[in-house]
């Protein structure tokens, strides 16, 4: 048994630990199912019991009536307001209040819903933070935007405005200023799953693709980025799958990596974790940089 199990779970093997740790799953459908099944399998393999963590699932009245399968797998269920996801699974205030009410130790948001809430921090702000501390970034429309200290929400919107484009004219100016060139990616920061993204290989197509991105994700900030061809898409962390976790004491660890290179129409098809193609020395450097 691991040292973590001996330190954190000294009672394993003698009595049940059901409820010793408690987590709320702030998602539904496949995301909730994947979390429940995967974590319970991992707990079973690590501690010979899955009772180390109990799960509270958020559900609406409609999901309770339809007997959604993820609800059946939950240890507890807590009801969220009905309606669009802005009233439940994508509403951070609702999730926090339900988590506090349930007295949980952790919250899992999964993909989509709250994980795509730009107020939490998005692709744009993460890239700005990275280049501000010296991490190399691909040439993009915000390449010269940097911060000297922690970003508060008031400053957040100002930074995002500096790094994004609102019109075709602004886009053409950014392309010239930063020498982005073609091929380039036109990307809505609030898009995802292949939506709100276009690869532009000819300048004469730029306006058309920009308009398409605008229409697919209305009111989303849009940024431009040089397209890196013949490269691998390897992640240590992203907004939906948290490979990096930390606690309130400042302890942070990188759990794993994933290779998301195999895609179709800008949407991931196969994800390999850990990313076996990356040399060990590069992987260690990626972990160190991600934790910094």
Backbone torsions as a table, in degrees:
resi	resn	phi	psi	omega
1	UNK	NA	144.9	-175.5
2	UNK	-70.6	162.1	176.9
3	UNK	-61.7	-36.5	178.9
4	UNK	-58.0	-42.5	-179.1
5	UNK	-65.8	-40.8	-179.1
6	UNK	-66.5	-38.4	-176.7
7	UNK	-78.2	-47.3	-173.1
8	UNK	-87.2	-28.3	-173.6
9	UNK	-128.7	62.5	-175.9
10	UNK	-66.1	-15.1	-175.5
11	UNK	-91.8	-4.1	-179.6
12	UNK	-58.5	133.6	179.9
13	UNK	100.0	-15.2	-179.9
14	UNK	-114.0	-46.5	179.1
15	UNK	-141.3	167.3	179.5
16	UNK	-72.7	144.2	179.3
17	UNK	-107.7	20.8	-178.2
18	UNK	-54.3	123.5	177.8
19	UNK	90.4	-0.7	179.8
20	UNK	-65.3	-34.0	171.3
21	UNK	-129.3	147.0	-173.9
22	UNK	-137.2	131.2	180.0
23	UNK	-130.1	146.4	177.2
24	UNK	-104.8	135.2	177.8
25	UNK	-100.8	106.7	-175.8
26	UNK	-93.4	55.1	-179.8
27	UNK	-158.4	176.0	-179.7
28	UNK	-137.8	-177.0	175.1
29	UNK	57.2	-138.3	-175.4
30	UNK	-62.0	-38.8	-179.2
31	UNK	-61.0	-43.8	179.0
32	UNK	-67.5	-42.2	178.5
33	UNK	-60.3	-46.4	-178.3
34	UNK	-61.5	-41.9	178.6
35	UNK	-62.7	-50.4	-178.4
36	UNK	-58.5	-50.7	-175.7
37	UNK	-69.1	-45.8	-175.8
38	UNK	-65.2	-45.9	-177.7
39	UNK	-69.0	-38.8	178.4
40	UNK	-66.2	-37.6	176.1
41	UNK	-63.8	-42.7	180.0
42	UNK	-64.2	-43.3	178.8
43	UNK	-61.7	-41.4	179.3
44	UNK	-62.1	-42.3	179.8
45	UNK	-69.1	-37.1	-176.1
46	UNK	-81.8	-41.0	-170.5
47	UNK	-121.5	6.4	179.9
48	UNK	60.7	22.9	173.9
49	UNK	-163.9	146.0	176.3
50	UNK	-101.2	6.5	-177.1
51	UNK	-82.4	2.9	-179.9
52	UNK	-64.0	-32.5	-179.3
53	UNK	-125.9	133.3	172.5
54	UNK	-105.6	147.4	-173.4
55	UNK	-115.7	132.4	173.3
56	UNK	-106.9	120.3	180.0
57	UNK	-101.2	135.9	173.7
58	UNK	-84.6	135.7	179.2
59	UNK	-147.8	154.1	174.1
60	UNK	-94.6	169.9	179.1
61	UNK	-60.5	-37.5	-179.7
62	UNK	-62.3	-40.7	180.0
63	UNK	-70.0	-32.0	176.3
64	UNK	-67.5	-41.0	-179.2
65	UNK	-68.2	-35.6	-179.1
66	UNK	-83.6	-1.3	178.7
67	UNK	54.9	50.9	177.8
68	UNK	-53.5	139.4	-171.5
69	UNK	-63.4	-36.0	-178.9
70	UNK	-64.0	-30.5	178.5
71	UNK	-66.7	-36.7	179.8
72	UNK	-65.6	-28.6	-178.2
73	UNK	-85.5	-9.7	-176.7
74	UNK	-74.6	149.4	173.0
75	UNK	-76.8	-35.0	176.3
76	UNK	-141.8	159.0	176.1
77	UNK	-131.9	138.9	177.5
78	UNK	-126.4	137.0	-171.8
79	UNK	-87.5	132.2	175.7
80	UNK	-106.5	160.3	178.5
81	UNK	-58.2	147.8	178.3
82	UNK	-78.3	172.5	177.6
83	UNK	110.2	-162.7	179.7
84	UNK	-65.2	164.3	-175.1
85	UNK	-66.0	-14.9	176.2
86	UNK	-68.2	-13.7	179.1
87	UNK	-101.8	-5.2	-178.0
88	UNK	-143.0	-88.1	-171.0
89	UNK	-69.3	-20.9	178.6
90	UNK	-103.5	2.5	-177.8
91	UNK	-97.6	107.2	-175.1
92	UNK	-62.8	-40.2	-179.4
93	UNK	-63.0	-41.8	178.5
94	UNK	-63.2	-44.5	-179.2
95	UNK	-62.1	-45.9	-179.5
96	UNK	-62.1	-44.2	-179.8
97	UNK	-63.2	-41.5	178.3
98	UNK	-67.0	-37.2	178.3
99	UNK	-65.2	-42.3	178.2
100	UNK	-65.7	-39.9	178.8
101	UNK	-63.2	-36.4	-178.3
102	UNK	-85.0	-7.5	178.6
103	UNK	55.4	53.6	-177.4
104	UNK	-93.0	164.3	178.5
105	UNK	-94.0	-21.4	-176.4
106	UNK	-154.7	160.1	178.1
107	UNK	-127.5	132.6	175.0
108	UNK	-112.6	122.3	-178.8
109	UNK	-101.6	-16.3	177.4
110	UNK	68.7	-146.9	179.3
111	UNK	-111.7	159.4	-176.0
112	UNK	71.2	-166.6	176.0
113	UNK	46.4	-123.5	-173.8
114	UNK	-65.8	-27.5	-178.3
115	UNK	-65.0	-20.8	179.8
116	UNK	-97.6	6.7	179.0
117	UNK	-69.9	113.8	-175.7
118	UNK	-65.5	-17.4	179.3
119	UNK	-70.6	-19.1	-179.9
120	UNK	-79.8	-27.3	-177.1
121	UNK	134.1	133.4	-175.2
122	UNK	-125.8	-173.3	-177.5
123	UNK	-57.9	-37.0	-176.9
124	UNK	-66.1	-51.5	-177.6
125	UNK	-65.9	-38.8	178.4
126	UNK	-61.1	-39.7	179.2
127	UNK	-68.2	-39.6	177.9
128	UNK	-62.3	-43.7	179.3
129	UNK	-63.1	-43.1	-179.1
130	UNK	-60.1	-49.7	-176.7
131	UNK	-72.0	-21.2	178.4
132	UNK	-70.8	-25.9	179.9
133	UNK	-106.0	17.0	171.4
134	UNK	90.7	8.7	177.6
135	UNK	-80.5	127.6	-179.5
136	UNK	-60.4	137.2	177.1
137	UNK	-128.9	155.9	176.8
138	UNK	-68.1	142.5	179.1
139	UNK	-55.4	129.1	-176.8
140	UNK	-151.3	-179.5	-174.7
141	UNK	-71.8	-4.7	177.4
142	UNK	-123.3	28.5	-173.5
143	UNK	-61.0	-25.0	-178.2
144	UNK	-102.4	8.1	-179.7
145	UNK	-91.1	121.8	-178.2
146	UNK	-140.1	160.8	177.8
147	UNK	-126.7	153.4	-179.8
148	UNK	-103.9	-13.4	-177.5
149	UNK	-147.9	-178.8	-178.0
150	UNK	-58.0	140.6	-177.3
151	UNK	-88.7	122.5	173.4
152	UNK	-94.1	169.0	-174.4
153	UNK	-64.2	-33.2	179.6
154	UNK	-64.7	-41.5	-179.2
155	UNK	-76.9	-26.2	-178.0
156	UNK	-51.8	-49.4	-176.7
157	UNK	-67.7	-35.1	178.0
158	UNK	-64.5	-44.2	179.9
159	UNK	-63.2	-44.1	-178.3
160	UNK	-63.4	-37.9	179.4
161	UNK	-65.2	-36.0	179.9
162	UNK	-67.5	-29.5	-173.2
163	UNK	-97.8	-4.7	-175.9
164	UNK	-115.2	170.1	-179.6
165	UNK	-121.9	145.9	-176.6
166	UNK	-112.1	-20.0	-177.8
167	UNK	-136.7	166.5	176.6
168	UNK	-61.2	-40.7	-179.8
169	UNK	-60.9	-45.1	177.6
170	UNK	-61.7	-36.8	178.9
171	UNK	-63.5	-44.8	179.4
172	UNK	-64.1	-36.4	177.6
173	UNK	-66.4	-40.8	179.2
174	UNK	-66.2	-38.6	178.9
175	UNK	-60.5	-41.8	180.0
176	UNK	-73.4	-43.0	-177.2
177	UNK	-61.6	-45.5	-174.9
178	UNK	-97.6	0.4	-179.6
179	UNK	54.0	48.9	-179.0
180	UNK	-69.6	-47.0	177.8
181	UNK	65.9	-173.8	177.5
182	UNK	-117.3	150.8	0.6
183	UNK	-73.8	149.4	178.1
184	UNK	-136.9	161.7	175.9
185	UNK	-107.9	133.1	173.7
186	UNK	-105.2	118.3	-166.8
187	UNK	-134.5	130.2	171.7
188	UNK	-85.7	122.8	-174.1
189	UNK	-64.5	-23.5	179.9
190	UNK	-96.2	7.8	177.0
191	UNK	-83.3	-176.4	-179.5
192	UNK	167.7	162.8	178.5
193	UNK	62.6	32.9	179.8
194	UNK	85.2	-0.7	-179.0
195	UNK	-98.7	137.6	177.4
196	UNK	78.0	34.2	179.3
197	UNK	-147.6	137.9	178.2
198	UNK	-140.9	142.1	172.9
199	UNK	-97.2	119.6	-178.1
200	UNK	-105.8	116.2	-177.9
201	UNK	-105.4	-9.0	177.8
202	UNK	-136.9	135.0	-177.5
203	UNK	-60.5	-31.0	-179.8
204	UNK	-67.2	-14.6	178.4
205	UNK	-94.0	-5.3	-171.3
206	UNK	-58.9	-50.7	-176.4
207	UNK	-60.3	-43.7	-179.2
208	UNK	-62.2	-45.8	-179.5
209	UNK	-67.4	-37.1	178.4
210	UNK	-60.8	-44.2	179.2
211	UNK	-63.4	-37.9	179.5
212	UNK	-64.7	-42.0	177.6
213	UNK	-63.7	-42.8	177.6
214	UNK	-56.8	-43.5	-176.7
215	UNK	-71.9	-34.7	-177.1
216	UNK	-72.4	-35.4	-179.9
217	UNK	-130.0	78.9	-176.5
218	UNK	-57.8	139.6	175.9
219	UNK	68.6	6.0	177.6
220	UNK	-81.9	141.5	171.3
221	UNK	-60.8	143.9	-179.3
222	UNK	-121.4	135.1	176.1
223	UNK	-128.5	161.2	179.0
224	UNK	-113.8	144.1	180.0
225	UNK	-147.1	139.3	176.1
226	UNK	-58.0	134.1	179.0
227	UNK	-84.6	121.6	179.0
228	UNK	-92.5	103.9	-179.2
229	UNK	-88.3	157.8	-179.3
230	UNK	53.7	45.1	179.1
231	UNK	-129.6	172.8	178.1
232	UNK	-108.1	147.0	176.8
233	UNK	-102.9	94.6	-178.2
234	UNK	-117.8	132.1	-176.2
235	UNK	-120.9	145.1	166.6
236	UNK	-101.3	-23.2	-178.0
237	UNK	-162.0	145.9	167.3
238	UNK	-148.6	-173.8	-170.6
239	UNK	-77.8	-19.2	-173.5
240	UNK	-104.3	-36.3	-179.2
241	UNK	-117.2	108.0	-173.3
242	UNK	-83.5	95.8	174.4
243	UNK	-81.1	-11.4	178.4
244	UNK	-117.3	127.4	179.7
245	UNK	-130.6	153.2	178.8
246	UNK	-146.0	166.0	178.3
247	UNK	-121.7	179.1	-175.8
248	UNK	-70.0	-9.6	179.9
249	UNK	-92.4	1.5	178.4
250	UNK	88.3	7.7	177.5
251	UNK	-84.0	124.6	-177.3
252	UNK	-130.1	137.0	177.9
253	UNK	-134.8	151.4	173.3
254	UNK	-99.7	116.7	-175.4
255	UNK	-74.4	-47.0	-173.8
256	UNK	-166.7	-174.6	176.4
257	UNK	-128.9	172.0	173.4
258	UNK	-151.4	145.1	178.7
259	UNK	-103.6	114.1	-176.9
260	UNK	-111.5	28.6	-173.6
261	UNK	-66.7	-36.9	-176.5
262	UNK	-76.4	106.8	-177.3
263	UNK	-134.3	159.5	174.2
264	UNK	-135.8	124.1	-177.9
265	UNK	54.9	44.6	177.3
266	UNK	62.7	25.6	177.3
267	UNK	-128.6	132.0	-176.4
268	UNK	-62.5	135.0	179.5
269	UNK	-107.1	-48.2	178.8
270	UNK	-128.0	134.9	175.8
271	UNK	-121.9	122.1	179.8
272	UNK	-103.7	125.0	179.8
273	UNK	-136.2	129.6	-5.6
274	UNK	-71.5	166.9	-177.9
275	UNK	-76.4	99.1	-171.9
276	UNK	-72.5	-20.5	-175.3
277	UNK	-77.5	-17.2	-176.0
278	UNK	-81.6	127.1	177.4
279	UNK	-58.6	148.0	-175.3
280	UNK	-55.9	-41.6	-176.1
281	UNK	-67.4	-34.9	177.9
282	UNK	-71.5	-39.0	178.9
283	UNK	-63.0	-41.5	178.4
284	UNK	-63.6	-39.0	177.8
285	UNK	-65.8	-40.7	177.3
286	UNK	-61.4	-41.4	179.1
287	UNK	-63.9	-45.0	-179.3
288	UNK	-61.5	-45.2	-179.2
289	UNK	-64.6	-40.7	-178.6
290	UNK	-64.8	-32.4	179.8
291	UNK	-79.5	-25.9	178.1
292	UNK	-69.7	NA	NA
